[in-house]
């Protein structure tokens, strides 16, 4: 029997999907990739494969899960298996440098960003950036890892030379211009099957670190896509959201063979959109969805079910 294979390293982020698959009587199997073996000469099982692999797996003790997953995707794709959010997606999931370069290629504006390796080079990058306020973040991130806001070079230098400095897992720290918004919110656009589902307005008045998952280990009070209950007024699904950026996002996703994603942007004082994050391991805020009557995991399960039917014909 053909089925949906779910590739992941965190059951807390997958149970919301498997419950929906069970509700719809869609056959599935989980592949938990914290460690394993990939026999390139062995033919994979029939079915379709969906990745929920995360860039933040190392924070849960699964340091090499993304690398293992990448090898698995290569194996599956070499045998012609359909992998949703496969090799192209994980390449962007694991590197914001790759994300920004690819977004710009599709005419999508990103904040000015400089990548640096080494503490002195991080300071030099901030000096070169030349903006009064700037953010540091990890290149391979998730969960808001390494996100810090600075208003001076000296404060950055003090931070990188202190015990508080967080070393990125891939060694690359990004120094990025801080986009000042006239209102304290960002917008996250959700896509399933490469098509726009809905947009969420996320209140950032109490900070700007935006954790992309429900089981975050940082003390973030306004994770925009957590399945667990939080302060409900922080997340609002925007009814009737329309903007030309959606067409660009869909083109970007199509060109990179990404079917499921959450893409975040912020508007500056002039109303210009700056896109700063593509999350291919997206979750959804349950409180906001209940209020709006829209359910991302249900739509995702339906999408996978329809794709499985196509494969089985």
C-alpha positions as CSV (number, residue, x, y, z in Angstrom):
1,X,0.0,0.0,0.0
2,X,1.3,3.4,-0.9
3,X,1.4,6.0,1.8
4,X,2.7,9.4,2.9
5,X,6.1,9.3,4.5
6,X,6.8,12.1,6.9
7,X,10.5,12.9,7.4
8,X,11.3,14.8,10.7
9,X,13.3,14.9,13.9
10,X,10.7,16.4,16.3
11,X,7.4,14.6,17.1
12,X,6.1,17.7,18.9
13,X,5.9,19.5,15.5
14,X,4.5,16.5,13.6
15,X,1.7,15.3,15.8
16,X,-0.6,18.1,14.6
17,X,-0.2,16.8,11.1
18,X,-0.5,13.1,11.8
19,X,-3.8,13.8,13.7
20,X,-5.2,15.4,10.6
21,X,-4.0,12.6,8.4
22,X,-5.7,10.1,10.7
23,X,-8.9,12.2,10.6
24,X,-8.9,11.9,6.8
25,X,-8.0,8.2,6.8
26,X,-4.8,8.9,4.9
27,X,-2.1,6.2,5.2
28,X,1.2,7.5,6.6
29,X,4.5,6.5,8.2
30,X,6.9,8.6,10.1
31,X,10.7,8.5,9.4
32,X,12.4,10.0,12.5
33,X,15.9,10.9,11.2
34,X,18.1,11.6,14.2
35,X,20.5,8.9,12.9
36,X,20.4,6.2,10.3
37,X,21.8,4.5,7.2
38,X,21.2,5.4,3.6
39,X,21.8,2.5,1.2
40,X,22.1,4.1,-2.2
41,X,21.7,0.8,-4.0
42,X,18.4,-0.1,-2.3
43,X,15.2,1.1,-3.9
44,X,13.0,3.3,-1.7
45,X,9.4,2.3,-1.0
46,X,6.5,3.5,-3.2
47,X,4.6,6.6,-2.0
48,X,5.2,10.3,-1.5
49,X,7.6,11.9,0.9
50,X,7.1,15.1,2.9
51,X,9.9,16.8,4.9
52,X,9.4,18.6,8.1
53,X,13.1,18.7,8.8
54,X,14.2,21.8,10.8
55,X,17.3,24.0,10.8
56,X,17.1,24.1,14.6
57,X,17.4,20.3,15.1
58,X,20.8,20.8,16.8
59,X,19.1,22.5,19.7
60,X,17.3,19.2,20.4
61,X,20.5,17.0,20.2
62,X,20.0,16.1,16.6
63,X,23.0,17.9,15.2
64,X,23.3,16.0,11.9
65,X,19.6,15.3,11.1
66,X,19.5,17.9,8.3
67,X,22.6,16.4,6.7
68,X,21.2,12.9,7.0
69,X,17.9,14.2,5.6
70,X,19.7,15.8,2.6
71,X,21.3,12.4,1.8
72,X,17.9,10.7,2.1
73,X,16.3,13.3,-0.3
74,X,19.1,12.7,-2.8
75,X,18.5,8.9,-2.6
76,X,14.7,9.3,-2.9
77,X,14.9,11.8,-5.8
78,X,17.5,9.6,-7.7
79,X,14.9,6.9,-7.8
80,X,12.2,9.3,-9.1
81,X,10.3,9.5,-5.8
82,X,8.3,12.6,-5.2
83,X,9.7,14.6,-2.2
84,X,7.7,17.6,-1.0
85,X,10.1,20.2,0.4
86,X,13.0,18.1,-0.6
87,X,16.6,19.0,-1.6
88,X,15.9,22.5,-2.8
89,X,13.9,23.3,0.3
90,X,16.4,22.1,2.8
91,X,19.2,24.0,1.0
92,X,17.3,27.2,1.8
93,X,16.1,26.0,5.3
94,X,19.7,25.6,6.4
95,X,21.0,28.9,5.2
96,X,19.6,32.4,5.3
97,X,22.4,33.5,2.9
98,X,20.9,31.1,0.4
99,X,17.4,32.4,1.2
100,X,18.3,36.0,0.7
101,X,20.3,35.4,-2.6
102,X,17.4,33.4,-4.0
103,X,14.7,35.9,-2.9
104,X,16.6,38.7,-4.5
105,X,16.8,36.7,-7.7
106,X,13.0,36.7,-7.8
107,X,12.8,40.5,-7.3
108,X,12.0,40.2,-3.6
109,X,13.7,42.8,-1.5
110,X,15.6,41.6,1.6
111,X,17.3,43.7,4.3
112,X,20.9,44.5,3.6
113,X,22.9,41.7,5.1
114,X,26.6,40.8,5.6
115,X,27.7,37.3,6.6
116,X,30.8,37.0,8.9
117,X,32.8,34.2,10.5
118,X,34.9,35.2,13.5
119,X,34.2,37.7,16.3
120,X,36.3,40.5,15.0
121,X,34.8,40.0,11.5
122,X,31.3,40.3,12.9
123,X,32.3,43.8,14.3
124,X,33.9,44.7,11.0
125,X,30.7,43.6,9.1
126,X,28.6,45.9,11.3
127,X,31.0,48.8,10.6
128,X,30.7,48.2,6.9
129,X,27.0,48.0,7.1
130,X,27.0,51.6,8.3
131,X,23.5,51.7,9.8
132,X,22.7,53.2,13.3
133,X,20.8,50.1,14.3
134,X,21.3,46.5,13.2
135,X,20.5,42.9,14.0
136,X,22.7,39.9,14.4
137,X,21.3,36.4,13.7
138,X,22.5,32.9,12.9
139,X,22.7,31.9,9.3
140,X,21.4,28.4,10.2
141,X,18.8,29.4,12.6
142,X,15.2,28.6,13.5
143,X,13.6,29.6,16.8
144,X,15.1,33.1,16.6
145,X,18.6,31.8,17.3
146,X,21.2,34.5,17.8
147,X,18.8,37.3,17.2
148,X,20.1,40.5,18.9
149,X,19.3,44.1,18.3
150,X,22.2,46.7,18.6
151,X,22.3,50.5,18.5
152,X,26.0,50.9,18.5
153,X,29.2,49.2,17.3
154,X,30.5,49.2,20.9
155,X,27.6,47.3,22.2
156,X,28.1,44.7,19.5
157,X,31.8,44.5,20.3
158,X,31.0,44.0,24.0
159,X,28.6,41.2,23.2
160,X,30.8,39.2,20.8
161,X,33.6,39.3,23.3
162,X,31.5,38.2,26.2
163,X,30.4,34.8,27.5
164,X,26.9,35.6,26.3
165,X,27.9,35.3,22.6
166,X,26.1,32.5,20.9
167,X,28.3,30.7,18.4
168,X,26.3,29.7,15.3
169,X,26.2,25.9,14.5
170,X,27.7,26.6,11.0
171,X,30.0,29.4,12.3
172,X,28.2,32.1,10.2
173,X,26.7,35.2,11.9
174,X,24.6,37.6,9.8
175,X,24.8,41.3,10.5
176,X,21.6,42.9,9.1
177,X,20.1,46.3,8.8
178,X,17.2,46.9,11.3
179,X,14.0,47.7,9.5
180,X,12.0,50.1,11.6
181,X,8.3,49.6,11.1
182,X,5.8,52.4,11.9
183,X,3.6,49.8,13.7
184,X,4.9,47.0,15.9
185,X,4.0,44.0,13.8
186,X,5.2,41.7,11.0
187,X,3.3,39.7,8.5
188,X,3.7,36.0,7.9
189,X,2.3,34.5,4.7
190,X,1.4,30.8,4.6
191,X,1.6,28.6,1.5
192,X,0.4,25.1,0.8
193,X,0.9,23.4,-2.5
194,X,2.9,26.4,-3.5
195,X,-0.3,28.5,-3.3
196,X,-1.2,31.3,-0.8
197,X,-3.4,30.1,2.1
198,X,-3.6,33.1,4.4
199,X,-1.6,35.9,6.1
200,X,-1.1,36.3,9.8
201,X,-0.4,39.7,11.5
202,X,2.0,39.1,14.5
203,X,2.3,41.7,17.2
204,X,5.9,42.4,18.0
205,X,5.5,45.2,20.5
206,X,7.2,43.1,23.2
207,X,10.2,42.2,21.1
208,X,11.3,41.0,17.7
209,X,12.5,37.5,18.0
210,X,10.1,35.4,16.0
211,X,10.2,31.7,16.9
212,X,9.0,29.6,14.0
213,X,7.7,26.6,16.0
214,X,5.5,25.7,18.8
215,X,8.0,23.9,21.1
216,X,10.6,26.7,21.1
217,X,13.2,26.5,23.8
218,X,13.8,30.3,23.9
219,X,11.6,32.3,26.1
220,X,9.6,33.9,23.3
221,X,6.1,35.1,24.3
222,X,4.9,35.6,20.7
223,X,5.9,32.6,18.6
224,X,3.9,33.4,15.5
225,X,3.1,29.8,14.4
226,X,2.9,27.7,17.6
227,X,0.3,25.1,17.9
228,X,0.1,25.7,21.6
229,X,-2.0,28.4,23.2
230,X,-0.4,31.8,23.7
231,X,-1.6,35.4,24.1
232,X,-4.3,35.2,21.5
233,X,-4.3,38.9,20.5
234,X,-0.8,38.7,19.2
235,X,-1.8,36.6,16.2
236,X,-4.5,37.6,13.8
237,X,-5.3,36.0,10.5
238,X,-5.9,38.9,8.1
239,X,-9.1,38.5,6.2
240,X,-8.9,39.2,2.5
241,X,-5.2,39.9,2.4
242,X,-4.0,41.0,-1.1
243,X,-0.7,42.3,-2.1
244,X,1.5,41.9,-5.3
245,X,4.2,40.3,-3.1
246,X,2.1,37.1,-3.0
247,X,2.6,36.5,-6.8
248,X,6.4,37.0,-6.3
249,X,6.4,34.6,-3.3
250,X,4.5,31.9,-5.3
251,X,7.0,32.3,-8.2
252,X,9.9,32.0,-5.8
253,X,8.4,28.8,-4.2
254,X,7.7,27.3,-7.6
255,X,11.2,28.0,-8.9
256,X,12.7,26.4,-5.8
257,X,10.4,23.3,-5.8
258,X,9.0,24.3,-2.3
259,X,5.4,23.3,-1.7
260,X,4.9,24.3,2.0
261,X,6.3,27.4,3.6
262,X,5.8,30.4,5.8
263,X,7.4,33.6,4.6
264,X,7.8,36.6,6.8
265,X,8.0,40.3,5.9
266,X,8.0,43.7,7.5
267,X,7.1,47.1,6.1
268,X,9.3,50.2,6.7
269,X,8.2,53.8,7.3
270,X,7.6,54.3,3.6
271,X,5.5,51.1,3.3
272,X,8.2,49.1,1.5
273,X,8.2,45.4,2.1
274,X,11.4,43.6,3.3
275,X,11.3,39.8,3.4
276,X,13.6,38.3,6.0
277,X,12.7,34.7,6.6
278,X,11.5,31.6,4.6
279,X,10.5,28.8,6.9
280,X,9.9,25.4,5.1
281,X,9.0,23.7,8.4
282,X,6.0,25.8,9.1
283,X,3.4,25.3,11.9
284,X,0.3,27.3,12.6
285,X,-1.2,29.3,15.5
286,X,-4.2,27.4,16.8
287,X,-5.9,30.3,18.5
288,X,-5.8,32.5,15.4
289,X,-7.0,29.7,13.2
290,X,-10.0,28.9,15.5
291,X,-11.0,32.6,15.3
292,X,-10.7,32.7,11.5
293,X,-12.1,29.2,10.8
294,X,-9.0,28.4,8.8
295,X,-6.7,25.4,9.6
296,X,-3.3,25.0,8.0
297,X,-2.6,21.5,9.1
298,X,-6.0,20.3,7.8
299,X,-5.3,21.9,4.4
300,X,-1.8,20.4,4.4
301,X,-3.2,16.9,5.2
302,X,-5.8,17.4,2.4
303,X,-3.0,18.4,0.0
304,X,-0.9,15.4,0.8
305,X,-3.9,13.1,0.5
306,X,-4.7,14.4,-3.0
307,X,-1.1,14.1,-4.0
308,X,-1.0,10.5,-2.8
309,X,-4.1,9.7,-4.9
310,X,-2.4,11.1,-8.0
311,X,0.6,9.0,-7.3
312,X,-1.5,5.8,-6.8
313,X,-3.3,6.1,-10.1
